[in-house]
Amino acid sequence: MRSAVYSLVKSTPPVLVYVIFLLLLALAIAPALRVVLFGLSLDDLLLLRCSVPV
C-alpha cells in the first residue's frame, strides 16, 4: 500500500499540485474575494452591523 502511494506521489506532476493548492486557497478566501471583486452589498452591511455586540 505504501509503495503504491509513493509511486503515485512521484508520478504526480508538480503543476497539478500547484493547481490544486491554488483552487483550495481560492475556496478558503472566497468570502473575502467576493467583497473585493463585487464590493459590499446591503446584505453584507446588515450582517456586519447586526453581528457586532453593542
Secondary structure, DSSP 8 states (H G I E B T S, - for coil): -HHHHHHHHHHS-HHHHHHHHHHHHHHHTHHHHHHHHH---HHHHHHHHHHS--
